[in-house]
Amino acid sequence: MRRVVVTGLGLITPVGNDVASTWESLIAGRSGLGLVSRFDASAYDHPIAAEVKNFNIAEVVDSKLARKIDLSSGFALAASHQALADARLDMTQEDTSRVGVLLGTGMGSAHLIIEQQQILDEKGPRRVSPFLVSHMLPDTATGLVAIATGARGPNFAVTAACATGGAATGEAAEMVARGDADVMIAGGYEAPLQPIYYAGFNAMKALAEHEDPTKALRPFDSTRNGFILGEGAGVLILEELEHAKARGARIYAEWRAAGTSNDAYDMFAAAEDGHGIAQAMRLAMSRGGIEPTDIQYINAHGTSTPLNDRVETRAIREVFGEAADDLMVSSTKSMHAHMMGAAGAVEAAVIALVCHHGIVPPTINYTNPDPDCDLDYVPNEARQAEVRMAMSTSVGLGGHNSAIIFSKWEDA
Amino acid sequence: MPELQERRVVVTGIGILSAVGAGRDLTWTNLLAGKSGIVNTTLVEVEDLPSRVSGQVPDFDLSTYIDRKGARRMDRFTHLAVCAAGEALDHSGLDVASEGDQIGCMIGSGIGGIGTLEAEFDVFFHKGPNRVSPLLVPMFIPDMAAGQTSIRFGLRGPNYNTVSACASGADAIGTAYEVIRRGDAVAMVAGGSEACVTRMSIAAFANSQALSKNNDPLTASRPFDLDRDGFVIGEGAGILILEDREHAEARGAEIYAEVISYGQSADAFHVTAPSENGEGAARAMNMALRKADIAASDIDYVNAHGTSTPLNDKYETMSIKTVFGEGAYAVPVSSSKSMIGHTLGAAGGIESAITILSIVNQKIHGTIHLQTPDPDCDLDYVSDGPRDLPIKYAMSNSLGFGGHNSSLIFGKYEG
């Protein structure tokens, strides 16, 4: 197996439109939540969302393409360009058939499909855009990123609901490890803040309610009452170690292992005993030859729903045993909310940054302990700590689970 | 990281729902008979649509694998996936009850529950946001075929969906093969599923100029024919049971074939058109050959993507010539889409299954409706009907919008 390292990051999140500003917000404990402004949400009592601010698609792609693409593809392209620039990867010097793209999304081009459905309904089938097909699929963005960057290696999308970003990042790392590519542009993106999907999520009765949007998400707190939709993208440049060294690349962290699983239990709810997420964590740890005491930090799925946070805590206790008491576990979703298919990728980027900087971002809005959630959630304040190994976990509708592990870069 | 022993992967189950038959054996028999499954579309209202023919899966009995309550919580693409997975699992004889932690599921779909989205769109606009179903999101998202199949059968191993437009099913099989090779599972339920015979997808594909304008079901899908003018949309599912070879042998399973290799590439060229001369497709085929360390001349049969669009068939022919050289004229190449239509994300799953059945039976089906030769398409497309053929290795190619190319190689199992 070849070793795989993280040499570039790109982030578009509700708390910042690049890596530096997102990281700064997360360390400062700043919430990215507010009232929904993207569409008329007056039908709802608590229309809260975590929107990406001041994102201009025209700054990312030319105006002709900007008119055709979905907002979700815009996020993916922006974060991919950032990550490549951050990695200082000069594509003109690369064998582009060895550079691939694997990005995940939960739903794909949410906005575009609905906009065209309305045209179909009101104006008839012949008025549906000829560009819809090529821009509506969940793999559209991976194709667009390949075209924009010239990456001709392996290319497809992964979807696993809210576990998408973690699954995509893990599979991309496996591709580099097994030699199908030397570099993968990997991660996840999502733009779910669209009226019909919002209505669908609202109907699930799983969205959080609070008078103050910035307090709506309280992962692991006993008063937590639901999740909030976020949007954006997270992209990582995963590179074969010798390839990275040969070009003198800066290395954030090393990929150690990944695992996915399914609860095989229910399409909505996670299994109460947490066996599915525990299995994904165990698979990753056994693949990487990693013991519970090797890991210092877990970036939890931590959605702030009563069920998720309790189940996840139980699964961590089961997998880590006594070592769970020494773990730092935080939910950055308390700040950037649930970015769906992007979440696992953004959080993978976060653990790479944690290993790199030696600072752990907090779980904000944590004030009331829940007896069922009894780990160290790094409440409210970031913490300086040497993190030699960190894990990110994700749990999705449909029973999908993923876990991914990075370690601090040490040239040994 | 500990060194992993590389495992070999075999196929121990096959499930197919296609326009020529709801079931593996019926599909195979009808393909050999050269029977077309393209019909006048009845699944949705098509009077005002430019394309009115499609490949619809004939009536199939959901209740074998899905109870009535479960059926209402799944889109049709999930019904198709669960039923095809059920057939494949039944054939395999896998003991899922005791090995569920070690068995995963990857099912590709290009667009997921688009029919559900269209229906809920009507609810939203005519009845208001508060009437939208809580099932909208979990019925629409494309991973739900893999999710629901896992829930139905108790598959707790690695699980997600791959999307690469018309190569989705092939990438699910290729990725699942790699999952077993690296030791993350002993078996994977893998393939593709699509329920795209809906008003929105027909309108969208027709307006992108991809669909045939020919509304005669008997001649609309004519891969490699000079008069081809687009593909015919089709639905279906094709699911394989992939298994660690040692595991399959130890339990005395019937082994249909071995998965030999998987190659994947991007054109990085255009969102709909294939790259010049089929360069990307050729790279995927070469990658698969290189990984398996076999030569193009070792391939005895190619199940082509062969969509019946003017560009695809021309460029795919060129890509085969690039890879096979002079040998391209000696290798039979046929398109299952001439009979089942283009099943988009399911295509790679269904056509992999057909490729494996070709190996098992040492027999290949023809490309039907190929009447007028195209000088740009001058290979042996098996237009004269089914043929007995000794096959050691066979290749299934899938090429998708967005420039995704996948190539899978399967081999005869020789114990």
Interface residues (C-beta under 8 A of the other chain):
Chain A: M1 R3 A43 Y44 T96 S97 G100 V101 G106 M107 G108 I113 I114 Q116 Q117 Q118 L120 D121 G124 P125 R126 V128 S129 P130 F131 L132 V133 S134 H135 M136 L137 P138 D139 T140 T142 G143 L144 A146 I147 T149 G150 A151 R152 G153 P154 N155 F156 A157 V158 T159 A160 A161 A163 T164 A167 E171 E174 R178 D180 P195 I196 Y197 Y198 A199 G200 F201 N202 A203 M204 K205 R256 A257 G259 T260 S261 N262 D263 A264 Y265 D266 M267 F268 H275 G276 Q279 L283 R287 G288 G289 G396 L397 G398 G399 H400 S402
Chain B: M1 P2 E3 L4 D48 L49 P50 R73 G100 D101 G104 C105 G110 I111 G112 I114 L117 E118 E120 F121 D122 F124 F125 G128 P129 N130 V132 S133 P134 L135 L136 V137 P138 F140 I141 P142 D143 M144 A146 G147 Q148 S150 I151 F153 G154 L155 R156 G157 P158 N159 Y160 N161 T162 V163 S164 A165 A167 S168 D171 T175 E178 R182 G183 D184 R199 M200 I202 A203 A204 F205 A206 N207 S208 Q209 A210 Q264 S265 A266 D267 A268 F269 H270 V271 T272 G280 R283 M287 K291 G400 F401 G402 G403 H404
